[in-house]
Amino acid sequence: MGATVVEVFTGTLPGAPLRAVAEAHLEAGRGLVGDRYYTGAGTFSGTLHGKPDVEVTLIEVEEIRRFNEAQPIPSAPWEFRRNIVTNGVRLNDLVGRRFSVGGAVLEGIRLCEPCSHLSKLMNPAVLQGMVHRAGLRARVVSGAVIRPGDEIHSDLS
């Protein structure tokens, strides 16, 4: 089996729990419709205003599992505060590259490193335990509706 979307999450308010959705619309140049960063309500919306860094974030389920194996109390995927949980793709390799998620085309911008805000909301161990493993910030080049189970292709030229 190839790379796939495991879960899709959205949140409408900063700091509020993210919720899993059956489908989400990614809009080119804006991000995940209805998400806190799409509406400009995210914690870092002010400092990242106008930058593609806030459009969509992804994290590998493999890294979530690895982190949880070292913790006395595991964290749920939504607690990592990323929009798309993936399986079977190394997201770090997608920085500076275009890739597809279902019918959408994304471009990896930079790693989505853990921060003190995330450690306050979930687990202080995330700061050291997820360095260079906490996901990817991407911009939406071409939008589409995405769902869990959609394939991810990283071989776009």
Kinemage of the C-alpha trace (Angstrom):
@kinemage 1
@onewidth
@group {chain A} dominant
@subgroup {mainchain}
@vectorlist {calphas} color= white
{ca met a 1} P 0.000 0.000 0.000
{ca gly a 2} L 1.247 3.493 -0.841
{ca ala a 3} L 1.168 6.723 1.111
{ca thr a 4} L -2.263 7.813 2.333
{ca val a 5} L -4.175 10.311 4.430
{ca val a 6} L -5.053 8.751 7.804
{ca glu a 7} L -7.071 11.604 9.316
{ca val a 8} L -7.991 15.204 8.578
{ca phe a 9} L -8.394 17.716 11.419
{ca thr a 10} L -9.661 21.241 11.649
{ca gly a 11} L -10.033 23.726 14.469
{ca thr a 12} L -11.986 26.940 14.530
{ca leu a 13} L -10.509 28.611 17.617
{ca pro a 14} L -6.925 29.015 18.838
{ca gly a 15} L -6.056 26.487 21.533
{ca ala a 16} L -9.373 24.627 21.183
{ca pro a 17} L -9.258 20.891 20.445
{ca leu a 18} L -9.087 19.967 16.785
{ca arg a 19} L -11.825 17.739 15.423
{ca ala a 20} L -11.632 14.988 12.845
{ca val a 21} L -13.645 15.579 9.691
{ca ala a 22} L -14.837 13.158 7.019
{ca glu a 23} L -13.695 15.564 4.317
{ca ala a 24} L -12.173 19.001 3.990
{ca his a 25} L -11.745 21.479 1.180
{ca leu a 26} L -8.246 22.782 0.510
{ca glu a 27} L -8.336 26.132 -1.275
{ca ala a 28} L -5.366 27.320 -3.330
{ca gly a 29} L -3.525 30.160 -1.638
{ca arg a 30} L -5.725 30.022 1.494
{ca gly a 31} L -5.578 26.570 3.077
{ca leu a 32} L -8.145 24.359 4.756
{ca val a 33} L -11.566 26.028 4.510
{ca gly a 34} L -12.976 26.824 7.954
{ca asp a 35} L -9.759 26.169 9.864
{ca arg a 36} L -8.563 28.775 12.373
{ca tyr a 37} L -5.700 29.829 10.087
{ca tyr a 38} L -7.984 30.045 7.058
{ca thr a 39} L -10.128 32.550 8.950
{ca gly a 40} L -7.142 34.381 10.474
{ca ala a 41} L -8.011 33.301 14.033
{ca gly a 42} L -5.029 31.000 14.665
{ca thr a 43} L -2.575 31.651 17.489
{ca phe a 44} L 0.158 32.643 15.028
{ca ser a 45} L -2.065 34.253 12.379
{ca gly a 46} L -0.721 37.720 13.183
{ca thr a 47} L 2.968 36.843 12.949
{ca leu a 48} L 2.528 34.635 9.881
{ca his a 49} L -0.070 36.796 8.081
{ca gly a 50} L 0.354 36.633 4.323
{ca lys a 51} L 2.815 33.731 4.460
{ca pro a 52} L 1.947 30.320 3.011
{ca asp a 53} L 3.220 28.701 6.243
{ca val a 54} L -0.288 28.749 7.717
{ca glu a 55} L -2.193 27.177 4.827
{ca val a 56} L -1.956 23.519 5.876
{ca thr a 57} L 0.150 21.333 8.150
{ca leu a 58} L 0.857 17.603 7.946
{ca ile a 59} L 2.328 15.033 10.343
{ca glu a 60} L 3.295 11.375 9.965
{ca val a 61} L 1.351 8.807 11.991
{ca glu a 62} L 4.628 6.895 12.270
{ca glu a 63} L 6.190 9.818 14.186
{ca ile a 64} L 3.154 10.117 16.455
{ca arg a 65} L 3.481 6.408 17.304
{ca arg a 66} L 7.241 6.725 17.884
{ca phe a 67} L 6.706 9.667 20.234
{ca asn a 68} L 3.921 7.880 22.114
{ca glu a 69} L 6.065 4.776 22.693
{ca ala a 70} L 8.362 6.899 24.879
{ca gln a 71} L 5.548 8.518 26.885
{ca pro a 72} L 3.709 7.215 29.950
{ca ile a 73} L 0.447 8.667 28.595
{ca pro a 74} L 0.038 8.632 24.809
{ca ser a 75} L -1.179 11.692 22.911
{ca ala a 76} L -4.000 11.509 20.391
{ca pro a 77} L -3.194 12.561 16.816
{ca trp a 78} L -5.350 15.706 17.074
{ca glu a 79} L -3.278 16.909 20.033
{ca phe a 80} L -0.299 17.533 17.719
{ca arg a 81} L -2.421 20.278 16.097
{ca arg a 82} L -1.661 19.356 12.486
{ca asn a 83} L -4.359 19.285 9.797
{ca ile a 84} L -3.443 16.113 7.929
{ca val a 85} L -2.101 12.892 9.429
{ca thr a 86} L -0.246 10.815 6.834
{ca asn a 87} L 0.977 7.245 6.554
{ca gly a 88} L 3.779 5.925 4.383
{ca val a 89} L 5.473 9.155 3.308
{ca arg a 90} L 8.529 10.898 4.790
{ca leu a 91} L 7.327 14.481 5.029
{ca asn a 92} L 10.788 15.948 5.696
{ca asp a 93} L 11.728 14.904 2.159
{ca leu a 94} L 8.954 17.108 0.738
{ca val a 95} L 10.392 20.492 1.763
{ca gly a 96} L 10.680 22.487 -1.462
{ca arg a 97} L 8.779 19.856 -3.470
{ca arg a 98} L 5.288 19.578 -4.892
{ca phe a 99} L 3.149 16.571 -4.009
{ca ser a 100} L -0.485 15.553 -4.268
{ca val a 101} L -2.947 14.746 -1.525
{ca gly a 102} L -6.000 13.271 -3.199
{ca gly a 103} L -6.832 15.753 -5.957
{ca ala a 104} L -5.011 18.685 -4.319
{ca val a 105} L -1.454 19.738 -5.110
{ca leu a 106} L 0.650 21.042 -2.231
{ca glu a 107} L 4.180 22.392 -1.953
{ca gly a 108} L 6.280 21.738 1.143
{ca ile a 109} L 7.443 25.044 2.642
{ca arg a 110} L 9.364 24.086 5.774
{ca leu a 111} L 9.352 21.717 8.721
{ca cys a 112} L 6.661 22.372 11.309
{ca glu a 113} L 8.805 22.220 14.426
{ca pro a 114} L 7.285 21.859 17.900
{ca cys a 115} L 7.014 25.096 19.881
{ca ser a 116} L 6.391 26.192 23.452
{ca his a 117} L 2.714 26.826 22.621
{ca leu a 118} L 2.298 23.197 21.546
{ca ser a 119} L 4.131 21.942 24.634
{ca lys a 120} L 1.764 23.928 26.894
{ca leu a 121} L -1.303 22.535 25.137
{ca met a 122} L -0.248 18.881 25.086
{ca asn a 123} L 3.003 17.615 26.609
{ca pro a 124} L 6.302 19.380 27.412
{ca ala a 125} L 8.175 16.327 26.081
{ca val a 126} L 7.086 17.277 22.562
{ca leu a 127} L 9.767 19.992 22.412
{ca gln a 128} L 12.646 17.496 22.435
{ca gly a 129} L 10.821 14.366 21.320
{ca met a 130} L 9.497 15.768 18.058
{ca val a 131} L 12.341 18.004 16.831
{ca his a 132} L 12.576 17.540 13.035
{ca arg a 133} L 9.679 15.031 13.316
{ca ala a 134} L 6.654 17.222 14.039
{ca gly a 135} L 5.505 17.609 10.466
{ca leu a 136} L 5.487 19.872 7.463
{ca arg a 137} L 4.052 23.270 6.614
{ca ala a 138} L 2.731 23.385 3.066
{ca arg a 139} L 1.013 25.774 0.713
{ca val a 140} L -1.964 24.767 -1.397
{ca val a 141} L -1.054 25.110 -5.082
{ca ser a 142} L -4.244 23.540 -6.435
{ca gly a 143} L -7.241 22.908 -4.206
{ca ala a 144} L -9.627 19.974 -3.902
{ca val a 145} L -11.728 18.112 -1.371
{ca ile a 146} L -9.598 15.637 0.586
{ca arg a 147} L -10.608 12.668 2.751
{ca pro a 148} L -9.033 9.976 4.907
{ca gly a 149} L -7.872 7.213 2.582
{ca asp a 150} L -6.810 9.586 -0.205
{ca glu a 151} L -3.476 8.744 -1.772
{ca ile a 152} L -0.396 10.914 -1.456
{ca his a 153} L 2.019 11.080 -4.372
{ca ser a 154} L 5.383 12.721 -3.924
{ca asp a 155} L 6.742 12.136 -7.415
{ca leu a 156} L 5.374 15.311 -9.040
{ca ser a 157} L 7.852 17.171 -11.208
